Amino acid sequence: MHCHHTSSDLSFDVVLVGNPNVGKSVIFHRLTGRYADVSNYPGTTVDILIGKIKGTDLKLADLPGMYSFFSITEEERVAREILLFSNPKVVVNVVDAKNLERGLTLTFQLFDCGFNMILVINAVDEAERLGIKIDEKKLEKELGVPVIKTVAIKNKGIRELLEKIKELATYPVHPPQLKFSNETEKAVEEVMESVPETITVHRRMVAILAITGDEEILRNCGIDRDIVNTYRSKFGVSPAFRFALEYQRMAKELVEKAVKMEKRKRGIYDRLNELTLNPVTSIPMSLVALYFLYLLAGVLGAQILVDFIETQFESTINANLNMWLESNIPNYWMRELVGGEYGIITLGLRYAVAIIFPIVTMFFIAFAILEDSGFLPRMAMLLDRLFKKFGLSGRAVIPLILGLGCGTMAVIVTRVLESRREKMIATLMLAVAIPCSAQLGIMLGIAPDFRGLMIWAAGVFSVLITIGLLAGKYMPGEEPVFYMEIPSLRLPSVSNILMKTVSRLEWYFKEVLPIFIAISFAIWVGRITGIFDVVVAALAVPASFLGLPEKMGEVFLYGFFRRDYGTAGLYDLIKQGFLDYNQTIISMVVLTLFVPCIAQFSMMAKERGIKFAAITVLTAIAIAFSSGFILKTVLG
């Protein structure tokens, strides 16, 4: 963080800010006419959704969800930095009508930044079903900023919000100055005086963050540490907790004035809500939800649709292209650049369009359904305690389960995790010990018998658990903090599901398609330069050490290009009689634990960085061959 930070690429006219799961993204779509364009925030793995508000030239950003300026997660830190240093013309603070008091604590922190603000109270229909009546006129009078009620998924209140944004962009309305209790207010005012005059933005919030001991603010904003330390020691308890209590008191007082609770009859939503929060009933419900996710992404997407689309691609595009190339392009290597087995079209485009595309489409649909229904946060909460042992939060169940469908897609989905540490652990587990559906299906077919299958499964599962436990214990970074809003259960909106799916697919084609083209080119270079022959010879050495035929070197290399290619190569070796019973089981385990496919590796490099991807590959190689040696010793 830099106190004088500016970025033309990430400077916005209007920002949407609020707690997670309050409907900001739906409001974003309603205001912009599309779900999102995505921009990665520099130096992080956090994406910002950006668009232009309909009928205006105003640039709108949907910031990552945040609960407080006293940030915990990487997403909250990014949202805070943008708010503090991008100087938006208008801040639209979205709060959930059902959890108004909790949402208002962030509202009052935004007040302390002095923003030109609009308060949006979303999902008022759900609040009214619960008997919550909010007097927005009373809130507007007390707060001194515009207050608008919305039901974003039904487009209610959006037109009024749009008009108010345009109005405030021209005629700002800044909130009145808040006052803490006397001692706290005195501390803030005195520290504000030590904030350098060169810092012209949000000096009050900078002072508050300094008192809480925010090291980024203290280090980069030149604030007198002696004054700050005086008040930190005087407060005794955690200064951040002290400020949190101050904001909570303000929010509670305001809610008592503007909100009334009415008695109502319990309905079916209440009973379903209780069932999803009760472990006895929620565990089987979560298993059903995961099975639904796997059916859509892992079966319908990764098996049925991939099989159909890839077959059509092979017969209509690849076959005709290769025939045309044979007839018209005399140079072998020029033909191989676009056609053949590893060409840009025959491999790269086929991989992106015929294999990954149907899987991610089905996943995006299934994920949007679980997301919009409100069930996803419940499932994550249920599994949180178990996943903490692996250094993960309950959210990690989604990418890990989806890894059984497609590892490349699962790496993309690790974006749902909060911290960089969690993303790294989940990515490592996916890369090392979770077979994709294509590999898994063939493995089930080549197992010599049920005993052999169980040995393979036990070996792979043991490695998965071991990697998870060791990563959770030794991976540097913050421990996972699971703090998630539990939204009401609702029937998913078909239009919202489609909007989210289409937007995410736009991102897929923009971000991922070029990677597969680059992979094909890299393979072409490797073949034309003879690098492939060197790699095959190198891989034959550890294969021989495990008592496997040298031809396994080719199988390992094919497995890097595509996991089911490698498994199919193993099937051929078994069919030709090159492997006995024990060698078959050892080969199955080693190939499953071997490096992720090149598409998954490329996505790891993009999401986590090339250094992490390279270390993960070396780790996978070491684990695969070590496990093979242990298994060889055990089997005799």
C-alpha positions as CSV (number, residue, x, y, z in Angstrom):
1,M,0.0,0.0,0.0
2,H,1.2,3.5,-0.8
3,C,-0.3,6.7,0.6
4,H,0.3,8.4,-2.7
5,H,-0.8,5.4,-4.8
6,T,-2.7,6.2,-8.0
7,S,-3.4,3.9,-11.0
8,S,-5.1,5.1,-14.2
9,D,-6.2,1.6,-14.9
10,L,-7.8,1.1,-11.5
11,S,-9.2,4.5,-10.9
12,F,-13.0,4.5,-10.8
13,D,-15.8,7.1,-10.9
14,V,-18.2,4.9,-8.9
15,V,-17.5,1.9,-6.6
16,L,-19.9,-0.6,-5.1
17,V,-18.8,-1.7,-1.7
18,G,-20.3,-3.9,1.0
19,N,-20.2,-7.2,2.9
20,P,-19.9,-10.4,0.9
21,N,-23.2,-11.8,-0.4
22,V,-25.3,-8.6,-0.2
23,G,-26.1,-8.5,-4.0
24,K,-23.4,-6.1,-5.2
25,S,-22.7,-8.1,-8.3
26,V,-26.4,-8.3,-9.3
27,I,-26.7,-4.5,-8.9
28,F,-23.5,-4.2,-10.9
29,H,-25.2,-6.0,-13.8
30,R,-28.3,-4.0,-13.5
31,L,-26.4,-0.7,-13.7
32,T,-24.0,-1.7,-16.5
33,G,-26.1,-4.0,-18.6
34,R,-23.6,-6.9,-18.3
35,Y,-22.3,-8.9,-15.5
36,A,-18.6,-7.9,-15.5
37,D,-15.4,-7.2,-17.2
38,V,-12.5,-8.5,-15.0
39,S,-9.3,-6.7,-14.2
40,N,-6.6,-8.2,-11.9
41,Y,-5.5,-5.9,-9.1
42,P,-1.7,-5.4,-9.5
43,G,0.4,-7.6,-7.2
44,T,-2.5,-9.8,-6.1
45,T,-4.7,-12.6,-7.3
46,V,-7.8,-10.5,-6.7
47,D,-10.0,-9.6,-9.6
48,I,-12.1,-6.4,-9.8
49,L,-15.3,-6.3,-11.8
50,I,-15.5,-3.2,-14.0
51,G,-18.1,-1.8,-16.4
52,K,-19.6,1.5,-17.6
53,I,-22.9,2.6,-16.2
54,K,-25.7,2.6,-18.8
55,G,-26.3,6.0,-20.4
56,T,-23.3,7.6,-18.8
57,D,-19.5,7.7,-19.1
58,L,-19.1,6.7,-15.5
59,K,-16.7,3.8,-14.8
60,L,-18.1,1.5,-12.2
61,A,-16.2,-1.1,-10.1
62,D,-17.6,-3.9,-7.9
63,L,-15.1,-4.2,-5.2
64,P,-14.4,-7.5,-3.4
65,G,-16.6,-8.0,-0.4
66,M,-15.4,-6.5,2.9
67,Y,-16.6,-6.4,6.5
68,S,-14.2,-3.7,7.8
69,F,-11.3,-1.4,7.0
70,F,-9.5,-3.4,9.8
71,S,-8.8,-5.9,7.1
72,I,-8.3,-9.7,7.4
73,T,-8.3,-11.2,3.9
74,E,-6.4,-10.2,0.7
75,E,-9.8,-9.2,-0.9
76,E,-10.5,-6.8,2.0
77,R,-7.1,-5.3,1.7
78,V,-7.5,-4.7,-2.0
79,A,-11.0,-3.2,-1.5
80,R,-9.6,-0.9,1.2
81,E,-6.7,0.3,-0.8
82,I,-8.9,1.2,-3.8
83,L,-11.3,3.0,-1.5
84,L,-8.5,5.0,0.2
85,F,-6.5,5.9,-2.8
86,S,-8.5,5.8,-6.0
87,N,-10.7,8.8,-5.1
88,P,-14.1,7.6,-6.5
89,K,-16.7,10.3,-7.3
90,V,-19.4,8.2,-5.7
91,V,-19.4,5.3,-3.3
92,V,-22.5,3.1,-3.4
93,N,-22.6,1.1,-0.1
94,V,-24.8,-1.9,-0.4
95,V,-26.1,-3.5,2.8
96,D,-28.3,-6.5,3.3
97,A,-31.8,-5.5,4.7
98,K,-31.9,-8.6,6.9
99,N,-28.5,-7.7,8.5
100,L,-28.7,-4.0,8.6
101,E,-27.0,-3.5,11.9
102,R,-23.9,-5.5,10.8
103,G,-23.8,-3.8,7.4
104,L,-24.0,-0.3,9.0
105,T,-20.7,-0.8,10.9
106,L,-18.9,-0.6,7.5
107,T,-21.2,2.3,6.4
108,F,-19.9,4.4,9.4
109,Q,-16.3,3.5,8.5
110,L,-17.0,4.8,5.0
111,F,-18.4,8.0,6.6
112,D,-15.1,8.4,8.3
113,C,-13.5,8.5,4.9
114,G,-15.8,11.4,3.9
115,F,-17.1,9.8,0.7
116,N,-19.8,11.2,-1.5
117,M,-22.2,8.3,-0.7
118,I,-25.4,6.5,-1.4
119,L,-26.7,3.8,1.0
120,V,-28.5,0.9,-0.8
121,I,-30.6,-1.4,1.3
122,N,-30.9,-4.6,-0.8
123,A,-33.1,-7.6,-0.5
124,V,-35.9,-5.8,1.3
125,D,-38.4,-8.4,0.2
126,E,-36.6,-11.1,2.2
127,A,-36.4,-8.8,5.2
128,E,-40.1,-8.1,5.0
129,R,-40.8,-11.8,4.9
130,L,-38.9,-12.0,8.2
131,G,-41.1,-9.2,9.6
132,I,-38.4,-6.5,9.3
133,K,-39.7,-3.1,8.4
134,I,-37.1,-0.4,7.5
135,D,-38.0,3.3,7.4
136,E,-35.6,4.5,4.7
137,K,-36.7,8.1,5.1
138,K,-35.8,8.0,8.8
139,L,-32.4,6.5,7.9
140,E,-31.9,9.2,5.3
141,K,-32.6,12.0,7.8
142,E,-30.4,10.5,10.5
143,L,-27.5,9.7,8.1
144,G,-27.6,12.8,5.9
145,V,-27.0,10.7,2.7
146,P,-29.4,9.3,0.1
147,V,-30.9,5.9,1.1
148,I,-32.5,3.7,-1.5
149,K,-34.3,0.3,-1.1
150,T,-33.8,-2.3,-3.8
151,V,-34.6,-5.9,-4.7
152,A,-31.8,-6.2,-7.2
153,I,-32.7,-9.7,-8.6
154,K,-36.1,-8.3,-9.5
155,N,-34.7,-5.0,-10.8
156,K,-36.7,-3.0,-8.2
157,G,-35.1,0.3,-7.1
158,I,-32.4,0.2,-9.7
159,R,-33.8,3.0,-11.9
160,E,-33.9,5.3,-8.8
161,L,-30.4,4.3,-7.9
162,L,-29.1,5.0,-11.4
163,E,-30.6,8.5,-11.3
164,K,-29.2,9.2,-7.9
165,I,-25.7,8.1,-9.0
166,K,-25.8,10.5,-11.9
167,E,-27.1,13.3,-9.6
168,L,-24.4,12.8,-7.0
169,A,-21.6,12.5,-9.6
170,T,-22.5,16.2,-10.5
171,Y,-23.7,17.4,-7.1
172,P,-21.9,15.6,-4.3
173,V,-23.5,14.9,-0.9
174,H,-21.0,14.2,1.8
175,P,-22.0,12.6,5.1
176,P,-21.8,14.6,8.4
177,Q,-18.8,14.1,10.6
178,L,-19.2,11.3,13.1
179,K,-18.2,11.6,16.7
180,F,-16.8,8.8,18.8
181,S,-16.9,8.8,22.6
182,N,-14.7,11.6,24.1
183,E,-11.5,9.7,24.7
184,T,-11.6,7.9,21.4
185,E,-12.4,11.1,19.5
186,K,-9.6,13.0,21.2
187,A,-7.1,10.3,20.1
188,V,-8.3,10.4,16.5
189,E,-8.1,14.2,16.3
190,E,-4.6,14.3,17.8
191,V,-3.2,11.6,15.5
192,M,-4.9,13.4,12.5
193,E,-2.7,16.4,13.3
194,S,0.4,14.2,12.8
195,V,-0.8,12.9,9.4
196,P,1.5,14.7,6.8
197,E,-0.3,17.5,4.9
198,T,0.8,15.9,1.7
199,I,-1.8,13.2,2.4
200,T,-5.0,14.9,1.3
201,V,-7.4,11.9,1.1
202,H,-9.3,10.4,4.0
203,R,-7.0,11.7,6.7
204,R,-9.4,10.7,9.5
205,M,-9.5,7.1,8.4
206,V,-5.8,7.1,7.9
207,A,-5.5,8.3,11.6
208,I,-7.9,5.6,12.8
209,L,-6.0,2.8,11.0
210,A,-2.7,4.2,12.4
211,I,-4.1,3.9,16.0
212,T,-5.2,0.3,15.3
213,G,-1.5,-0.4,14.5
214,D,-2.0,-1.0,10.8
215,E,1.7,-1.5,9.8
216,E,1.1,-0.6,6.1
217,I,-0.3,2.8,7.0
218,L,2.3,3.5,9.7
219,R,5.2,2.4,7.3
220,N,4.0,4.2,4.2
221,C,2.2,7.4,5.4
222,G,4.8,9.0,7.6
223,I,2.7,9.2,10.8
224,D,4.4,10.0,14.1
225,R,4.6,6.6,15.8
226,D,5.2,8.1,19.3
227,I,1.8,9.7,19.3
228,V,0.2,6.6,18.0
229,N,1.9,4.4,20.6
230,T,0.8,6.7,23.4
231,Y,-2.8,6.1,22.6
232,R,-2.4,2.4,21.9
233,S,-1.0,1.9,25.3
234,K,-3.6,4.1,26.9
235,F,-6.5,2.2,25.3
236,G,-5.3,-1.1,26.9
237,V,-7.5,-3.5,24.8
238,S,-7.1,-3.9,21.1
239,P,-7.6,-0.5,19.5
240,A,-9.2,-2.1,16.5
241,F,-11.7,-3.8,18.8
242,R,-12.3,-0.5,20.5
243,F,-13.2,1.2,17.2
244,A,-15.3,-1.8,16.2
245,L,-17.4,-1.4,19.4
246,E,-17.8,2.3,18.6
247,Y,-19.1,1.6,15.1
248,Q,-21.3,-1.2,16.5
249,R,-22.8,1.2,19.1
250,M,-23.6,3.8,16.4
251,A,-25.2,1.1,14.1
252,K,-27.3,-0.3,17.0
253,E,-28.6,3.1,18.0
254,L,-29.6,3.9,14.4
255,V,-31.3,0.6,13.8
256,E,-33.4,1.1,17.0
257,K,-34.7,4.4,15.5
258,A,-35.4,3.2,11.9
259,V,-36.3,-0.5,12.1
260,K,-39.3,-2.3,13.5
261,M,-39.9,-6.0,13.9
262,E,-43.4,-7.4,13.3
263,K,-44.6,-10.9,14.3
264,R,-45.2,-13.3,11.5
265,K,-46.0,-17.0,10.8
266,R,-43.2,-19.4,10.2
267,G,-43.0,-20.5,6.6
268,I,-41.3,-23.2,4.5
269,Y,-38.2,-21.0,4.1
270,D,-37.8,-20.9,7.8
271,R,-38.0,-24.7,8.1
272,L,-35.6,-25.2,5.2
273,N,-33.2,-22.7,6.7
274,E,-33.1,-24.6,10.0
275,L,-32.5,-27.9,8.2
276,T,-29.5,-26.5,6.3
277,L,-27.9,-25.3,9.5
278,N,-28.5,-28.5,11.5
279,P,-25.5,-30.9,11.1
280,V,-27.8,-34.0,11.2
281,T,-29.7,-32.8,8.1
282,S,-27.2,-30.5,6.5
283,I,-24.5,-33.2,6.0
284,P,-26.6,-35.4,3.7
285,M,-27.9,-32.2,2.0
286,S,-24.3,-31.1,1.4
287,L,-23.4,-34.5,0.0
288,V,-26.4,-34.2,-2.4
289,A,-25.3,-30.7,-3.4
290,L,-21.7,-31.9,-4.1
291,Y,-23.0,-34.8,-6.1
292,F,-25.1,-32.4,-8.1
293,L,-22.1,-30.3,-8.8
294,Y,-20.1,-33.4,-9.8
295,L,-22.9,-34.7,-12.0
296,L,-23.1,-31.4,-13.9
297,A,-19.4,-30.7,-14.2
298,G,-17.8,-34.1,-13.8
299,V,-20.3,-36.3,-15.6
300,L,-22.4,-34.2,-18.0
301,G,-19.6,-31.8,-18.7
302,A,-16.4,-33.8,-18.4
303,Q,-17.7,-37.1,-19.8
304,I,-20.9,-36.8,-21.9
305,L,-20.5,-33.3,-23.5
306,V,-16.7,-33.6,-23.8
307,D,-17.0,-37.0,-25.5
308,F,-19.7,-35.7,-27.9
309,I,-18.0,-32.4,-28.8
310,E,-14.5,-33.8,-29.0
311,T,-15.7,-36.6,-31.3
312,Q,-17.4,-34.0,-33.6
313,F,-14.3,-31.8,-33.4
314,E,-12.0,-34.7,-34.4
315,S,-14.2,-35.9,-37.3
316,T,-15.3,-32.6,-38.8
317,I,-12.4,-30.2,-38.0
318,N,-9.2,-32.1,-37.3
319,A,-9.7,-34.8,-40.0
320,N,-10.6,-32.3,-42.8
321,L,-7.8,-29.9,-41.7
322,N,-5.2,-32.6,-41.7
323,M,-6.4,-33.8,-45.2
324,W,-6.1,-30.2,-46.5
325,L,-2.7,-29.7,-44.9
326,E,-1.4,-33.0,-46.5
327,S,-2.6,-31.8,-49.9
328,N,-1.5,-28.2,-49.8
329,I,1.4,-27.8,-47.3
330,P,4.5,-29.8,-48.4
331,N,6.6,-28.8,-45.3
332,Y,6.0,-31.4,-42.5
333,W,6.8,-29.0,-39.6
334,M,4.5,-26.2,-41.0
335,R,1.7,-28.8,-41.1
336,E,2.5,-29.9,-37.6
337,L,2.3,-26.3,-36.3
338,V,-1.5,-26.1,-36.9
339,G,-2.4,-29.7,-37.5
340,G,-1.2,-33.2,-36.7
341,E,-1.4,-34.5,-33.2
342,Y,-0.2,-31.4,-31.3
343,G,-1.1,-28.5,-33.6
344,I,-2.5,-25.1,-32.6
345,I,-5.9,-26.1,-34.0
346,T,-5.9,-29.9,-33.6
347,L,-4.6,-29.8,-30.0
348,G,-4.8,-26.2,-28.6
349,L,-8.2,-25.1,-30.0
350,R,-9.6,-28.6,-29.5
351,Y,-8.5,-28.7,-25.9
352,A,-9.9,-25.3,-25.2
353,V,-13.2,-25.6,-27.1
354,A,-14.0,-29.4,-27.0
355,I,-12.6,-30.4,-23.6
356,I,-12.3,-27.5,-21.1
357,F,-15.2,-25.4,-22.4
358,P,-18.0,-27.8,-21.8
359,I,-16.7,-28.7,-18.3
360,V,-16.4,-25.0,-17.2
361,T,-19.8,-24.2,-18.7
362,M,-21.5,-26.9,-16.6
363,F,-19.5,-25.9,-13.5
364,F,-20.4,-22.2,-13.9
365,I,-24.1,-23.1,-14.2
366,A,-24.0,-25.5,-11.2
367,F,-21.9,-23.0,-9.1
368,A,-24.3,-20.2,-9.9
369,I,-27.3,-22.3,-8.8
370,L,-25.6,-23.1,-5.5
371,E,-24.4,-19.6,-5.1
372,D,-27.8,-17.9,-5.8
373,S,-29.7,-20.4,-3.7
374,G,-27.7,-19.4,-0.6
375,F,-26.7,-23.1,0.0
376,L,-23.0,-22.7,-0.9
377,P,-22.1,-20.7,2.3
378,R,-23.9,-23.2,4.4
379,M,-22.0,-26.1,2.9
380,A,-18.7,-24.3,3.4
381,M,-19.5,-23.5,7.0
382,L,-20.3,-27.2,7.7
383,L,-17.0,-28.5,6.4
384,D,-14.8,-25.7,7.8
385,R,-13.6,-27.5,10.9
386,L,-12.4,-30.5,8.9
387,F,-10.6,-28.4,6.3
388,K,-8.9,-26.3,8.9
389,K,-6.6,-29.3,9.5
390,F,-5.3,-28.8,5.9
391,G,-4.9,-25.1,6.4
392,L,-8.1,-24.5,4.4
393,S,-11.5,-23.1,5.0
394,G,-14.7,-24.8,4.2
395,R,-14.9,-23.1,0.8
396,A,-12.1,-25.3,-0.4
397,V,-14.5,-28.2,-0.9
398,I,-15.6,-26.7,-4.2
399,P,-12.3,-26.7,-6.1
400,L,-11.1,-30.0,-4.5
401,I,-14.3,-31.8,-5.6
402,L,-14.2,-30.2,-9.0
403,G,-10.6,-31.4,-9.4
404,L,-12.1,-34.9,-10.0
405,G,-13.8,-33.3,-13.1
406,C,-10.9,-31.2,-14.5
407,G,-7.8,-30.0,-12.6
408,T,-7.4,-27.0,-14.9
409,M,-10.8,-25.7,-14.1
410,A,-10.4,-26.5,-10.4
411,V,-7.3,-24.2,-10.3
412,I,-9.4,-21.4,-11.8
413,V,-12.0,-22.1,-9.1
414,T,-9.5,-21.7,-6.3
415,R,-10.3,-18.0,-6.7
416,V,-13.3,-18.5,-4.4
417,L,-10.8,-19.0,-1.5
418,E,-10.0,-16.0,0.7
419,S,-6.2,-16.0,1.2
420,R,-3.2,-16.6,-1.0
421,R,-2.1,-19.3,1.4
422,E,-5.4,-21.2,1.0
423,K,-5.2,-20.9,-2.8
424,M,-1.6,-22.3,-2.8
425,I,-2.5,-25.2,-0.6
426,A,-5.5,-26.2,-2.6
427,T,-3.6,-25.8,-5.9
428,L,-0.8,-28.0,-4.5
429,M,-3.3,-30.7,-3.5
430,L,-5.0,-30.5,-6.9
431,A,-1.7,-30.8,-8.8
432,V,-0.2,-33.7,-6.8
433,A,-2.9,-36.1,-5.8
434,I,-6.3,-35.5,-7.4
435,P,-6.9,-37.3,-10.7
436,C,-9.2,-35.6,-13.3
437,S,-12.2,-37.5,-14.6
438,A,-10.5,-38.5,-17.9
439,Q,-7.6,-40.0,-16.0
440,L,-9.8,-41.5,-13.3
441,G,-12.1,-43.2,-15.8
442,I,-9.2,-44.9,-17.6
443,M,-7.6,-45.9,-14.3
444,L,-10.8,-47.7,-13.2
445,G,-10.6,-49.6,-16.5
446,I,-7.0,-50.7,-16.3
447,A,-6.9,-51.8,-12.7
448,P,-6.0,-55.5,-12.8
449,D,-8.6,-56.4,-10.1
450,F,-10.5,-54.9,-7.2
451,R,-7.5,-55.5,-4.8
452,G,-5.3,-53.6,-7.2
453,L,-7.8,-50.8,-7.5
454,M,-8.0,-50.5,-3.6
455,I,-4.2,-50.4,-3.4
456,W,-4.1,-47.6,-6.0
457,A,-6.8,-45.7,-4.2
458,A,-5.2,-46.1,-0.8
459,G,-1.9,-44.9,-2.1
460,V,-3.2,-41.8,-3.8
461,F,-5.5,-40.9,-0.9
462,S,-2.7,-41.3,1.7
463,V,-0.5,-38.9,-0.3
464,L,-3.4,-36.4,-0.6
465,I,-4.0,-36.4,3.2
466,T,-0.3,-36.2,3.9
467,I,0.3,-33.3,1.5
468,G,-2.7,-31.5,3.0
469,L,-1.6,-32.0,6.6
470,L,2.0,-31.0,5.9
471,A,1.0,-27.9,3.8
472,G,-1.5,-26.8,6.5
473,K,1.3,-27.1,9.2
474,Y,4.3,-25.6,7.3
475,M,3.0,-23.5,4.4
476,P,3.8,-19.8,5.3
477,G,1.1,-17.3,5.5
478,E,-2.0,-16.5,7.5
479,E,-4.2,-19.2,9.0
480,P,-7.6,-19.4,7.3
481,V,-10.2,-17.2,8.8
482,F,-13.7,-18.3,8.0
483,Y,-16.2,-15.4,8.3
484,M,-19.0,-15.7,5.8
485,E,-22.4,-14.1,5.6
486,I,-25.1,-16.8,5.6
487,P,-27.7,-15.4,3.2
488,S,-31.4,-16.5,3.1
489,L,-32.3,-19.5,1.1
490,R,-34.0,-18.5,-2.1
491,L,-35.1,-19.9,-5.5
492,P,-32.2,-19.1,-7.9
493,S,-33.0,-16.6,-10.6
494,V,-32.7,-18.1,-14.1
495,S,-31.7,-14.8,-15.6
496,N,-29.1,-14.2,-12.9
497,I,-27.6,-17.7,-13.4
498,L,-27.4,-17.2,-17.2
499,M,-25.8,-13.7,-16.8
500,K,-23.2,-15.0,-14.4
501,T,-22.5,-18.0,-16.6
502,V,-22.1,-16.0,-19.8
503,S,-19.9,-13.4,-18.1
504,R,-17.6,-16.1,-16.7
505,L,-17.4,-17.8,-20.1
506,E,-16.4,-14.5,-21.6
507,W,-13.6,-14.4,-19.1
508,Y,-12.7,-18.0,-20.0
509,F,-12.3,-17.3,-23.7
510,K,-10.4,-14.1,-23.1
511,E,-8.0,-15.4,-20.5
512,V,-7.7,-19.2,-21.1
513,L,-7.9,-19.7,-24.8
514,P,-4.6,-17.9,-25.5
515,I,-2.9,-20.3,-23.0
516,F,-3.9,-23.4,-25.0
517,I,-2.6,-21.8,-28.2
518,A,0.7,-21.0,-26.5
519,I,0.9,-24.6,-25.2
520,S,0.6,-26.0,-28.7
521,F,3.3,-23.7,-30.0
522,A,5.6,-24.7,-27.1
523,I,5.0,-28.4,-28.0
524,W,5.8,-27.7,-31.6
525,V,9.1,-26.0,-30.6
526,G,9.9,-29.0,-28.3
527,R,9.4,-31.5,-31.1
528,I,11.3,-29.5,-33.8
529,T,14.3,-28.9,-31.5
530,G,14.5,-32.5,-30.2
531,I,13.9,-31.4,-26.6
532,F,11.2,-34.1,-26.3
533,D,13.6,-36.9,-27.0
534,V,15.9,-35.7,-24.3
535,V,13.0,-35.5,-21.8
536,V,11.8,-39.0,-22.6
537,A,15.3,-40.4,-22.1
538,A,15.5,-38.6,-18.8
539,L,12.2,-39.9,-17.6
540,A,13.1,-43.5,-18.5
541,V,15.9,-43.5,-15.8
542,P,13.6,-43.3,-12.7
543,A,11.1,-45.6,-14.5
544,S,13.8,-48.2,-14.8
545,F,14.8,-47.6,-11.1
546,L,11.2,-48.6,-10.2
547,G,11.5,-51.8,-12.3
548,L,9.3,-50.4,-15.0
549,P,10.1,-50.6,-18.8
550,E,11.9,-47.6,-20.4
551,K,8.8,-47.0,-22.6
552,M,7.2,-45.6,-19.4
553,G,9.2,-42.4,-20.1
554,E,7.0,-41.7,-23.1
555,V,3.9,-42.4,-21.0
556,F,5.0,-39.8,-18.4
557,L,5.7,-37.2,-21.0
558,Y,2.3,-37.8,-22.7
559,G,0.7,-37.5,-19.3
560,F,2.1,-34.0,-19.0
561,F,0.5,-32.9,-22.3
562,R,-2.8,-34.5,-21.3
563,R,-3.4,-36.8,-18.4
564,D,-5.7,-39.2,-20.3
565,Y,-3.0,-39.4,-23.1
566,G,-0.6,-40.8,-20.5
567,T,-3.1,-43.1,-19.0
568,A,-4.0,-44.4,-22.5
569,G,-0.3,-45.0,-23.1
570,L,-0.2,-47.0,-19.9
571,Y,-3.2,-49.0,-21.1
572,D,-1.4,-49.8,-24.3
573,L,1.7,-51.1,-22.4
574,I,-0.5,-53.3,-20.2
575,K,-2.3,-54.6,-23.3
576,Q,1.0,-55.4,-25.0
577,G,2.2,-57.4,-22.0
578,F,5.0,-55.0,-20.9
579,L,3.8,-54.8,-17.3
580,D,3.0,-57.5,-14.7
581,Y,0.5,-57.2,-11.8
582,N,2.7,-55.3,-9.4
583,Q,4.2,-53.1,-12.2
584,T,0.7,-52.2,-13.2
585,I,-0.3,-51.0,-9.8
586,I,3.0,-49.1,-9.3
587,S,2.6,-47.4,-12.7
588,M,-1.0,-46.4,-11.8
589,V,0.1,-44.8,-8.6
590,V,3.1,-43.0,-10.1
591,L,1.2,-41.7,-13.1
592,T,-1.6,-40.4,-11.0
593,L,0.8,-38.5,-8.7
594,F,3.0,-37.4,-11.6
595,V,3.0,-33.8,-12.7
596,P,-0.3,-32.1,-13.7
597,C,-1.1,-31.7,-17.4
598,I,0.4,-28.8,-19.3
599,A,-2.9,-27.0,-19.3
600,Q,-3.2,-27.2,-15.5
601,F,0.5,-26.2,-15.2
602,S,-0.1,-23.1,-17.3
603,M,-3.2,-22.1,-15.2
604,M,-1.1,-22.6,-12.1
605,A,1.6,-20.4,-13.5
606,K,-1.0,-17.7,-14.3
607,E,-2.9,-17.9,-11.0
608,R,-0.1,-18.6,-8.5
609,G,3.1,-17.5,-10.5
610,I,5.7,-19.4,-12.5
611,K,7.9,-20.0,-9.4
612,F,5.1,-21.8,-7.5
613,A,4.1,-23.8,-10.6
614,A,7.7,-24.9,-11.1
615,I,8.2,-25.9,-7.5
616,T,4.9,-27.8,-7.5
617,V,6.0,-29.8,-10.6
618,L,9.3,-30.7,-9.0
619,T,7.4,-31.7,-5.8
620,A,5.0,-33.8,-7.7
621,I,7.9,-35.6,-9.5
622,A,9.6,-36.3,-6.2
623,I,6.4,-37.5,-4.5
624,A,5.4,-39.7,-7.5
625,F,8.7,-41.6,-7.8
626,S,9.1,-41.8,-4.0
627,S,5.6,-43.3,-3.6
628,G,6.4,-45.7,-6.4
629,F,9.6,-46.8,-4.7
630,I,7.7,-47.3,-1.3
631,L,5.0,-49.3,-3.1
632,K,7.5,-51.4,-4.9
633,T,9.2,-52.2,-1.6
634,V,5.8,-53.1,0.1
635,L,4.6,-55.2,-2.8
636,G,8.0,-57.0,-3.0
